[in-house]
Amino acid sequence: MALLVQKFGGTSVGDLEKIQRVAEKVKGFRDQGHDMIVVLSAMSGETNRLLAMAKTLQKEPTPREMDVILSTGEQLTIGLLSLALNEMGCPAISFTGSQIAITTDSDHTKARIQHIDTDPIRAQLNAGKVVVVAGFQGCDLKGNITTLGRGGSDTTAVALAAALKADECQIYSDVDGVYTTDPRVVEDARRLNSITFEEMLEMASLGSKVLQIRAVEFAGKYSVNMRVLHSFQDGPGTLITLEKESAMESPVVSGIAFNRDEAKLTIKGVPHIPGVASNILGPVSRANIEVDMIVQNVGDDGSTDFTFTVHRNDFERTKVVLSQVVKELGAREHDGNNKIAKVSIVGVGMRSHAGVAARMFECLANEGINIEIVSTSEIKVSVVIDEKYLELAVRALHAAFELEKEPVETKDV
């Protein structure tokens, strides 16, 4: 029998009826003989409710006290699930992050895990109990409650799976796996049987919201097999692992990710001298604004046009920063556009196939879609386009790379 870590998100434990259904699912696995660790998020909407209350009393809540408040959401769900399991005759015990000593640094509201004491969990598993752990939280060396940032319950589950060398870390939510793209945009989007850590990390960073980036990074680092499953529908889900699950010919493109929350800024006529990129992006970074894609072009007159993208929420702040940069560098002007979107194709098969980017560009050209910025890596090609063409681009690319079709199985020779 296996040691399983199962994580249930906020929509899966949104009310008492759903918590009861989760308990029945967990008991079913326990009755099969599996050792069970269950990690829970707060009820859907609870974290936002707690945050709103805190901000009513203090406009910018003290991070330490914010962690104390937000951590209560998961404490409620783990206690309720443990009660439900015990009532079913399935022994269970709940633990907060501090009770099992998930030790983190002291960076409140976005702490990182440093160590996990597995002895308390192993003792309870050996006693035949289901261990129910509060996700999203830990404690620092001084005993202060810390939280891991939004989506931190995924990270808690993967970290526990790594520390305990679990057979699988199963992430349950309101989706039944990872799809070739968002089914709400492309009706014939296909659920993937498996996907590599590399591909999933790219998909998550490029806009796919199925898993948190930190959790995927953690799983890849410690080789923890993850599986994305639907909380209340049976099915195999999607396995996320080092290599493809089956002996299939790796498709050139595994999926299409997109992000609507992009904004583009350009500073024009910058003197083409060493350090110009640092002189532009340094002030942006000091304003705590994250930069995504970057393009630099040198004109015939020896000046440089420097373009980069940021999150749309940071657009106005970045424009203010660039106004000062233009003056300091003697640049000609700056402008921007917050009506853009990023579309990306992802696939480990791109490493061994030439012409993938050209095929992508041809597809978009056939649809009359102009490309503003291009960024590439070994397993992805990203383009920035006008926001109004986003869904058209995704549908066209999905069809062009035939992602609705199952990969063809190869035969051993």
HELIX and SHEET records of a PDB file:
HELIX    1   1 GLY A   10  VAL A   13  5                                   4    
HELIX    2   2 LEU A   16  ASP A   31  1                                  16    
HELIX    3   3 GLU A   46  LEU A   57  1                                  12    
HELIX    4   4 PRO A   63  LEU A   70  1                                   8    
HELIX    5   5 THR A   72  GLU A   87  1                                  16    
HELIX    6   6 ASP A  119  ASN A  126  1                                   8    
HELIX    7   7 GLY A  152  LEU A  164  1                                  13    
HELIX    8   8 PHE A  197  SER A  205  1                                   9    
HELIX    9   9 ILE A  213  TYR A  222  1                                  10    
HELIX   10  10 VAL A  276  ARG A  286  1                                  11    
HELIX   11  11 ARG A  312  ASP A  314  5                                   3    
HELIX   12  12 PHE A  315  LEU A  329  1                                  15    
HELIX   13  13 VAL A  348  SER A  352  5                                   5    
HELIX   14  14 VAL A  356  ASN A  366  1                                  11    
HELIX   15  15 GLU A  387  TYR A  389  5                                   3    
HELIX   16  16 LEU A  390  ALA A  400  1                                  11    
SHEET    1   A 8 ALA A  92  PHE A  95  0                                        
SHEET    2   A 8 VAL A 130  ALA A 134  1                                        
SHEET    3   A 8 ASP A  35  LEU A  40  1                                        
SHEET    4   A 8 LEU A   3  PHE A   8  1                                        
SHEET    5   A 8 GLU A 168  SER A 173  1                                        
SHEET    6   A 8 MET A 226  HIS A 230  1                                        
SHEET    7   A 8 THR A 238  THR A 241 -1                                        
SHEET    8   A 8 SER A 194  THR A 196  1                                        
SHEET    1   B 2 ILE A 102  THR A 104  0                                        
SHEET    2   B 2 ILE A 113  ILE A 116 -1                                        
SHEET    1   C 2 GLN A 137  CYS A 139  0                                        
SHEET    2   C 2 ILE A 145  THR A 147 -1                                        
SHEET    1   D 6 VAL A 291  VAL A 298  0                                        
SHEET    2   D 6 SER A 303  HIS A 311 -1                                        
SHEET    3   D 6 GLY A 255  PRO A 271 -1                                        
SHEET    4   D 6 GLU A 333  VAL A 346 -1                                        
SHEET    5   D 6 LYS A 380  ASP A 386 -1                                        
SHEET    6   D 6 ILE A 373  SER A 377 -1                                        
END                                                                             
